[in-house]
């Protein structure tokens, strides 16, 4: 069960947030102040804490620091008033995973909480630090198709240099994996690899995260902060979704590329840095230049060496290799015995468009292993949207591709069996509210 602790002194907000979280399948505990919140943690063992800024007996930003020091595996999310950027910056500095603005709709709140839980699970699993992981080499990249071999050849050649690299391609094609491999195989491989997603922060937060700030540069900036460029000094910085970078920050990045220096927020002297820059985007940056959303001079500095990663649908023969790799990986994680994959599933995979590319295939395999009731993944174990394109068989009965209700019934039944009847956990895996699950159970007489 995913457990979340909500700390807020306003009872109405606590109840509202608790209701939202419960409908998403989370187990919720509540506290009204810092003292009671800290007592709740050892008692209820939450994986995520959602904390307000202003509390009767203290400050939520300080509380986040306290929690991260005592319970480093817990992820914290700040609940703040609209537009209060200094609080957000300080909270991130104190170890907060992200922040939520009061009044945000569910479609903004829920994804942040979901990501926080995923990060918390990685903390618990003690995944090796990717900065120094030897797993990221060119040999570890799975695939032997011509497009991926061409991309690997280019990457291996550029890794021996220090020039900037621009990785392009659709979402989910493995751009960060390539960036890690280029770093590991370069002369900088023993130094830090630092990654940041340029679309994950507001302009002000991103400026502070990338370049740091001086104490007193804004309200809440109590001491100097190193930026990620400083952390990546003598190593590599990976700028994902570079096409989302604010226009003003593009000018700052251009100066780093041209003269190797930048000015922190609140500083008057430049900071020197020696970091290799690898950028990635799924956008057409030339179109962004035409639309005045990306600087032409920055584009040419970033794209000294450009590698386009192929979409999965163009990698003939690689899908089966990747599927088998993910089966092996997630079978161990889920404590399942050796699992195979039906030939019909693999044939279907070869014709499926895979708009989410490798990331989508990875998610499909993980989900299929969860609902699989045998030692072989079959068509009926796939997500419903994939099943609709095929004729599948359920206990000897043919189901047409239009019979969605029967597929949904079987899918819900499989998930409930996997969770041993735990409806809250089943609702979480199904990504529906608990109330919706109960209605489906009654509708399908499960």
Backbone torsions as a table, in degrees:
resi	resn	phi	psi	omega
1	UNK	NA	131.2	175.8
2	UNK	-80.8	122.8	-174.8
3	UNK	-111.1	134.3	179.1
4	UNK	-129.1	136.9	175.4
5	UNK	-105.7	125.8	178.6
6	UNK	-108.2	120.9	-179.9
7	UNK	-114.7	111.0	-179.9
8	UNK	-158.0	136.9	-176.6
9	UNK	-82.0	-9.6	178.2
10	UNK	-92.8	113.1	-174.3
11	UNK	-59.8	-37.6	-178.2
12	UNK	-64.9	-41.9	179.1
13	UNK	-68.3	-40.9	177.5
14	UNK	-57.0	-47.6	-178.1
15	UNK	-64.7	-40.9	-179.2
16	UNK	-63.9	-48.4	-179.9
17	UNK	-65.3	-37.3	178.0
18	UNK	-62.6	-41.7	179.7
19	UNK	-63.3	-43.3	179.4
20	UNK	-61.1	-45.8	-178.0
21	UNK	-67.0	-39.3	-179.9
22	UNK	-65.6	-38.3	178.3
23	UNK	-66.0	-23.9	176.9
24	UNK	-88.7	2.3	175.4
25	UNK	93.5	9.5	-180.0
26	UNK	-88.0	149.2	173.2
27	UNK	-90.7	123.0	-169.0
28	UNK	-110.9	135.7	167.1
29	UNK	-122.0	152.6	-171.5
30	UNK	-126.7	148.8	174.6
31	UNK	-147.5	152.4	-176.2
32	UNK	-106.6	-7.8	-179.2
33	UNK	-154.8	176.3	-176.2
34	UNK	-63.2	-45.9	-175.2
35	UNK	-61.0	-50.0	-179.2
36	UNK	-69.0	-31.4	177.5
37	UNK	-63.1	-45.1	179.3
38	UNK	-65.6	-32.2	176.8
39	UNK	-68.8	-33.1	-177.7
40	UNK	-67.8	-30.2	-171.7
41	UNK	-61.2	-54.2	179.3
42	UNK	-67.3	-26.6	-178.3
43	UNK	-75.1	-42.4	-173.7
44	UNK	-107.8	-13.9	176.1
45	UNK	51.0	59.3	177.6
46	UNK	-71.1	152.0	174.6
47	UNK	-91.1	-25.0	-179.8
48	UNK	-132.8	139.3	174.9
49	UNK	-119.4	125.8	174.8
50	UNK	-104.5	117.5	-167.9
51	UNK	-128.7	133.0	176.6
52	UNK	-74.8	158.2	179.3
53	UNK	-72.4	-52.5	-173.7
54	UNK	-99.9	116.7	-179.3
55	UNK	-125.4	154.5	-173.6
56	UNK	-58.1	-34.1	-174.5
57	UNK	-115.4	20.8	178.6
58	UNK	166.2	-171.1	-177.8
59	UNK	-111.6	131.5	-178.2
60	UNK	-61.0	-30.3	-179.6
61	UNK	-67.5	-41.5	175.8
62	UNK	-68.2	-36.3	179.3
63	UNK	-62.4	-39.1	178.1
64	UNK	-59.6	-43.5	178.7
65	UNK	-62.2	-41.7	179.0
66	UNK	-61.6	-45.5	-179.3
67	UNK	-63.7	-45.8	-177.9
68	UNK	-65.0	-32.8	178.0
69	UNK	-69.6	-40.1	-177.6
70	UNK	-84.2	-36.4	-175.0
71	UNK	-131.1	75.8	-172.9
72	UNK	-62.4	-20.8	-179.5
73	UNK	-78.7	-19.5	-179.6
74	UNK	-76.6	136.6	174.5
75	UNK	-98.0	136.6	-178.1
76	UNK	-114.7	143.1	178.4
77	UNK	-126.5	129.4	-178.2
78	UNK	-86.2	137.3	174.5
79	UNK	-105.3	113.3	-170.9
80	UNK	-130.2	163.3	176.1
81	UNK	-74.1	159.2	-176.2
82	UNK	-59.8	129.7	171.4
83	UNK	76.7	10.8	-178.2
84	UNK	-87.2	72.0	-173.9
85	UNK	-62.1	-43.3	-179.4
86	UNK	-56.4	-41.1	177.2
87	UNK	-59.6	-43.0	-178.1
88	UNK	-63.8	-43.7	179.9
89	UNK	-61.3	-46.6	-179.1
90	UNK	-65.4	-38.2	178.7
91	UNK	-62.9	-44.1	178.7
92	UNK	-63.0	-37.8	177.7
93	UNK	-63.6	-35.7	-179.9
94	UNK	-80.8	1.2	174.8
95	UNK	109.0	5.8	178.9
96	UNK	-64.0	143.7	178.2
97	UNK	-72.6	-42.8	-177.4
98	UNK	-166.8	-174.1	177.0
99	UNK	-137.1	156.3	177.0
100	UNK	-125.8	135.8	178.5
101	UNK	-90.8	131.0	178.1
102	UNK	-57.5	131.8	-178.4
103	UNK	100.4	-9.8	176.6
104	UNK	-61.8	147.7	177.3
105	UNK	-79.1	165.3	-176.4
106	UNK	-55.9	-36.3	-176.8
107	UNK	-69.1	-9.6	173.3
108	UNK	-100.7	-35.0	-176.6
109	UNK	-73.5	-49.5	-171.0
110	UNK	-60.7	-45.2	179.2
111	UNK	-60.0	-36.2	178.5
112	UNK	-63.8	-45.2	-179.9
113	UNK	-65.1	-40.5	178.6
114	UNK	-60.4	-43.8	-179.8
115	UNK	-65.9	-36.2	179.0
116	UNK	-63.6	-40.9	178.4
117	UNK	-65.6	-40.3	178.4
118	UNK	-61.9	-41.9	178.7
119	UNK	-65.5	-40.3	179.2
120	UNK	-61.7	-39.6	179.9
121	UNK	-65.9	-38.2	176.6
122	UNK	-63.4	-37.9	177.9
123	UNK	-60.2	-44.9	-177.2
124	UNK	-67.9	-38.6	-179.6
125	UNK	-71.5	-10.3	176.9
126	UNK	57.1	53.4	177.1
127	UNK	-66.3	134.1	-179.1
128	UNK	-57.2	145.9	-179.8
129	UNK	-59.2	118.5	-175.9
130	UNK	-67.9	-16.7	179.9
131	UNK	-61.8	-34.0	-174.5
132	UNK	-122.6	17.2	-174.4
133	UNK	-71.6	131.1	177.4
134	UNK	-82.4	-1.3	179.8
135	UNK	-71.2	-23.3	-175.5
136	UNK	-90.3	84.3	173.9
137	UNK	-128.4	169.2	179.1
138	UNK	-65.6	-30.2	178.6
139	UNK	-68.4	-23.9	-178.3
140	UNK	-81.5	-10.9	179.1
141	UNK	-80.9	119.1	-171.9
142	UNK	-83.6	132.7	176.5
143	UNK	140.6	144.3	178.6
144	UNK	-131.8	8.9	179.1
145	UNK	-67.9	158.8	-177.1
146	UNK	-59.7	-44.8	-179.0
147	UNK	-60.6	-40.6	-177.9
148	UNK	-75.0	-32.7	176.6
149	UNK	-65.1	-38.2	178.0
150	UNK	-63.9	-42.4	179.8
151	UNK	-65.6	-40.3	179.3
152	UNK	-65.7	-37.3	178.4
153	UNK	-62.4	-45.0	178.0
154	UNK	-63.4	-43.8	-178.4
155	UNK	-63.4	-39.6	-179.7
156	UNK	-66.7	-35.8	179.1
157	UNK	-68.8	-43.2	-175.6
158	UNK	-75.9	-20.4	-178.8
159	UNK	-64.0	-25.4	-178.8
160	UNK	-79.3	-4.1	-179.4
161	UNK	-111.8	-176.9	177.7
162	UNK	-116.6	10.8	-174.6
163	UNK	-73.0	153.0	175.3
164	UNK	-63.1	149.7	179.7
165	UNK	-126.7	137.3	174.6
166	UNK	-115.0	116.8	177.8
167	UNK	-98.0	123.2	-179.5
168	UNK	-118.8	164.0	179.9
169	UNK	141.9	170.0	-177.8
170	UNK	-66.6	163.2	175.7
171	UNK	-60.1	136.1	175.1
172	UNK	86.2	11.6	-178.0
173	UNK	-87.9	-2.1	175.7
174	UNK	97.6	32.9	-176.4
175	UNK	-65.9	-39.5	179.9
176	UNK	-69.3	-35.0	176.7
177	UNK	-61.5	-42.6	177.3
178	UNK	-63.9	-42.2	179.9
179	UNK	-61.7	-42.8	177.9
180	UNK	-60.9	-43.4	-178.4
181	UNK	-65.6	-42.3	177.8
182	UNK	-59.4	-43.6	178.8
183	UNK	-63.5	-49.5	-176.3
184	UNK	-60.4	-34.5	-176.8
185	UNK	-90.9	2.5	179.5
186	UNK	-94.0	175.7	177.9
187	UNK	-69.4	-12.8	178.8
188	UNK	-92.1	2.9	-169.7
189	UNK	-57.0	-26.2	-179.6
190	UNK	-86.0	-5.2	179.1
191	UNK	-100.9	-178.6	-172.1
192	UNK	-66.7	140.5	165.7
193	UNK	-112.1	117.6	-176.4
194	UNK	-118.8	128.8	-178.5
195	UNK	-117.8	143.2	175.1
196	UNK	-144.4	139.1	176.3
197	UNK	-94.3	115.7	-174.2
198	UNK	-69.1	-11.9	-179.7
199	UNK	-95.2	-0.6	-172.7
200	UNK	-91.5	-6.9	-174.8
201	UNK	-132.5	156.1	169.8
202	UNK	-69.7	168.4	-178.5
203	UNK	-56.9	-46.3	-175.7
204	UNK	-65.4	-44.7	179.6
205	UNK	-65.6	-40.4	-178.4
206	UNK	-65.6	-39.0	177.1
207	UNK	-58.6	-46.9	179.7
208	UNK	-66.6	-41.2	-179.3
209	UNK	-65.1	-43.7	-175.9
210	UNK	-76.4	-44.1	-170.0
211	UNK	-113.3	-8.7	179.2
212	UNK	80.6	-179.4	178.1
213	UNK	-153.3	164.4	177.5
214	UNK	-97.4	152.3	177.2
215	UNK	-57.5	134.8	178.6
216	UNK	84.5	2.7	-178.1
217	UNK	-70.6	-20.9	173.3
218	UNK	-160.2	166.3	-179.7
219	UNK	-59.2	125.9	-179.6
220	UNK	99.2	-11.6	177.8
221	UNK	-84.4	85.1	-171.7
222	UNK	-80.8	-23.6	178.3
223	UNK	-150.3	168.4	-179.7
224	UNK	-62.3	147.0	176.7
225	UNK	-129.8	132.7	173.5
226	UNK	-74.5	141.7	173.0
227	UNK	-92.0	172.3	-178.2
228	UNK	-67.0	-27.2	176.3
229	UNK	-64.1	-39.2	176.3
230	UNK	-65.6	-40.3	178.1
231	UNK	-61.9	-31.2	-177.2
232	UNK	-91.7	6.7	-178.1
233	UNK	-57.1	131.2	-175.2
234	UNK	69.0	4.2	176.5
235	UNK	-121.2	-141.3	-176.3
236	UNK	-131.1	138.7	172.0
237	UNK	-114.0	130.5	-178.8
238	UNK	-107.2	115.8	-178.5
239	UNK	-102.7	95.6	-178.9
240	UNK	-81.3	151.3	-178.9
241	UNK	53.5	48.5	-177.0
242	UNK	-62.1	-24.4	179.2
243	UNK	-66.3	-14.4	179.4
244	UNK	-90.8	-4.1	-174.6
245	UNK	-65.9	132.7	179.2
246	UNK	-56.9	145.9	-174.5
247	UNK	-59.6	-40.0	179.8
248	UNK	-65.8	-38.8	179.4
249	UNK	-71.4	-25.0	175.4
250	UNK	-60.9	-38.6	178.9
251	UNK	-65.8	-37.6	179.3
252	UNK	-67.1	-41.0	178.3
253	UNK	-66.0	-38.4	178.7
254	UNK	-59.0	-39.6	179.9
255	UNK	-66.2	-36.0	176.6
256	UNK	-61.7	-43.3	-179.6
257	UNK	-66.9	-35.9	-174.6
258	UNK	-81.8	-44.2	-173.6
259	UNK	-126.5	0.7	176.7
260	UNK	68.8	35.3	178.1
261	UNK	-151.9	161.9	178.2
262	UNK	-155.2	168.8	178.3
263	UNK	-115.5	125.3	178.7
264	UNK	-69.1	158.9	172.6
265	UNK	-58.7	128.4	177.5
266	UNK	82.0	2.3	-179.0
267	UNK	-104.9	161.7	177.1
268	UNK	-116.6	-15.5	-179.3
269	UNK	-105.0	142.5	178.7
270	UNK	-71.6	150.4	174.8
271	UNK	-105.8	126.1	179.1
272	UNK	-82.3	144.2	179.3
273	UNK	-147.5	143.7	177.7
274	UNK	-125.1	80.3	-179.0
275	UNK	-125.6	134.7	174.3
276	UNK	-76.5	138.9	-178.2
277	UNK	-108.8	123.4	169.8
278	UNK	-117.9	122.8	-178.9
279	UNK	-114.4	158.2	-179.7
280	UNK	-143.7	149.6	178.2
281	UNK	-158.0	150.7	170.5
282	UNK	-105.3	5.8	179.2
283	UNK	-94.0	160.4	172.1
284	UNK	-88.0	99.2	-173.9
285	UNK	-66.6	-26.4	176.9
286	UNK	-66.2	-36.1	175.1
287	UNK	-69.1	-37.1	178.1
288	UNK	-63.8	-34.9	177.0
289	UNK	-65.4	-44.9	179.3
290	UNK	-59.7	-37.0	-178.7
291	UNK	-88.4	12.8	177.3
292	UNK	58.6	34.6	176.9
293	UNK	-109.7	-6.5	178.5
294	UNK	-144.3	138.6	-177.5
295	UNK	-73.7	131.7	-179.4
296	UNK	-66.6	-40.3	-178.8
297	UNK	-65.6	-36.4	177.0
298	UNK	-67.3	-40.1	-179.8
299	UNK	-57.7	-45.4	-177.4
300	UNK	-71.8	-26.2	175.4
301	UNK	-75.1	-36.7	-179.4
302	UNK	-75.4	-33.7	-171.9
303	UNK	-98.0	34.0	174.9
304	UNK	-54.8	-39.8	178.2
305	UNK	-134.8	112.4	-175.2
306	UNK	-111.4	134.4	176.6
307	UNK	-124.7	124.3	177.8
308	UNK	-98.6	119.1	179.9
309	UNK	-86.1	131.6	-174.2
310	UNK	-74.5	146.5	173.6
311	UNK	-68.0	157.1	-175.7
312	UNK	-61.1	-35.6	-176.8
313	UNK	-65.2	-17.4	179.7
314	UNK	-98.5	3.5	-176.5
315	UNK	-102.4	76.8	-177.1
316	UNK	-57.3	126.0	176.7
317	UNK	88.7	-12.4	-176.9
318	UNK	-85.7	-23.0	-174.4
319	UNK	-62.4	-44.5	-179.5
320	UNK	-62.9	-43.1	179.3
321	UNK	-60.0	-45.0	-179.9
322	UNK	-66.2	-41.7	179.7
323	UNK	-60.5	-45.2	179.9
324	UNK	-65.4	-36.2	176.8
325	UNK	-63.9	-45.7	-179.4
326	UNK	-67.5	-34.1	176.2
327	UNK	-61.9	-46.0	179.4
328	UNK	-62.3	-43.6	-178.2
329	UNK	-63.5	-50.0	-174.2
330	UNK	-80.2	-22.4	174.4
331	UNK	-62.2	-42.2	177.0
332	UNK	-65.2	-43.1	-178.3
333	UNK	-64.0	-37.2	-177.5
334	UNK	-93.5	5.9	-179.5
335	UNK	55.2	43.3	178.2
336	UNK	-102.7	148.8	175.1
337	UNK	-67.9	178.3	-179.3
338	UNK	-54.7	125.5	-178.5
339	UNK	-117.8	137.4	176.2
340	UNK	-106.4	-178.7	-179.9
341	UNK	-133.6	131.6	-176.4
342	UNK	-63.4	142.9	-179.4
343	UNK	-60.0	-34.3	178.9
344	UNK	-63.9	-35.4	177.7
345	UNK	-65.7	-45.0	179.4
346	UNK	-63.7	-38.2	176.4
347	UNK	-63.4	-41.1	177.9
348	UNK	-65.6	-39.4	178.4
349	UNK	-59.0	-36.3	-176.9
350	UNK	-67.4	-25.0	-178.4
351	UNK	-104.3	-8.2	-179.2
352	UNK	-72.8	143.1	-174.1
353	UNK	-71.1	-25.5	179.5
354	UNK	50.0	60.8	-180.0
355	UNK	-64.4	-26.6	176.9
356	UNK	-92.2	2.3	174.6
357	UNK	57.9	-141.2	-173.5
358	UNK	-60.8	-37.9	179.9
359	UNK	-61.6	-39.5	178.6
360	UNK	-67.4	-43.8	178.5
361	UNK	-60.1	-43.1	178.8
362	UNK	-58.5	-47.1	-179.2
363	UNK	-65.0	-39.3	179.9
364	UNK	-63.5	-43.3	-179.9
365	UNK	-65.3	-44.9	-179.7
366	UNK	-60.7	-46.1	-179.5
367	UNK	-64.7	-41.7	-178.7
368	UNK	-64.0	-37.0	177.3
369	UNK	-66.0	-33.5	179.3
370	UNK	-65.3	-43.3	-175.0
371	UNK	-91.1	-10.0	-177.3
372	UNK	-65.7	129.6	-178.4
373	UNK	-102.6	6.7	-178.8
374	UNK	-137.4	-166.3	179.1
375	UNK	-96.5	18.8	-179.2
376	UNK	-145.4	128.2	175.9
377	UNK	-76.4	124.0	179.5
378	UNK	-117.4	173.6	-176.5
379	UNK	-55.6	-36.6	-177.3
380	UNK	-68.6	-13.5	178.4
381	UNK	-86.3	-9.2	-177.4
382	UNK	-78.3	161.6	175.8
383	UNK	-56.4	149.6	-174.5
384	UNK	-57.9	-39.3	-178.3
385	UNK	-64.0	-27.3	176.2
386	UNK	-79.6	-36.8	180.0
387	UNK	-63.7	-30.9	-175.3
388	UNK	-64.2	-18.0	179.8
389	UNK	-90.7	2.7	-176.8
390	UNK	-133.7	163.9	168.9
391	UNK	-95.4	120.2	-177.8
392	UNK	-115.8	167.8	-176.6
393	UNK	-122.4	132.6	-178.3
394	UNK	-125.5	105.9	179.1
395	UNK	53.2	45.5	175.4
396	UNK	83.8	-6.1	-177.2
397	UNK	-102.3	126.1	179.8
398	UNK	-74.3	134.6	179.6
399	UNK	-118.6	126.6	-179.2
400	UNK	-73.2	160.2	-177.9
401	UNK	-68.6	-6.5	177.9
402	UNK	-96.3	-8.6	-173.6
403	UNK	-87.2	70.5	-173.0
404	UNK	-68.1	-35.8	-175.5
405	UNK	-63.0	-39.4	179.3
406	UNK	-67.6	-37.2	177.8
407	UNK	-67.1	-40.4	179.6
408	UNK	-64.9	-41.6	179.1
409	UNK	-59.9	-46.2	-178.7
410	UNK	-65.5	-39.4	-178.8
411	UNK	-64.4	-47.0	179.3
412	UNK	-62.9	-41.0	178.9
413	UNK	-60.8	-41.7	179.7
414	UNK	-64.0	-42.4	-179.0
415	UNK	-67.5	-41.0	177.1
416	UNK	-62.0	-37.7	178.2
417	UNK	-66.4	-40.1	-179.9
418	UNK	-63.8	-36.9	-178.3
419	UNK	-90.4	9.0	-178.7
420	UNK	55.7	37.0	176.9
421	UNK	84.8	2.4	179.1
422	UNK	-74.0	103.4	-171.9
423	UNK	-71.5	-34.5	179.1
424	UNK	-64.9	-42.3	178.6
425	UNK	-68.9	-38.7	177.5
426	UNK	-62.2	-42.0	179.3
427	UNK	-62.5	-37.6	179.2
428	UNK	-64.6	-45.6	-179.4
429	UNK	-65.6	-34.5	179.7
430	UNK	-79.8	-12.0	-178.1
431	UNK	60.9	43.4	173.5
432	UNK	-132.0	164.0	177.5
433	UNK	-72.0	156.5	179.5
434	UNK	-61.4	-39.6	179.5
435	UNK	-61.4	-39.8	177.7
436	UNK	-63.8	-40.0	179.3
437	UNK	-63.5	-44.9	178.6
438	UNK	-60.0	-37.9	179.2
439	UNK	-66.5	-39.8	178.3
440	UNK	-67.1	-38.9	178.2
441	UNK	-59.8	-43.2	179.7
442	UNK	-69.8	-40.3	-178.2
443	UNK	-63.3	-41.2	-176.8
444	UNK	-96.0	2.6	177.6
445	UNK	55.7	48.3	-177.4
446	UNK	-87.4	NA	NA
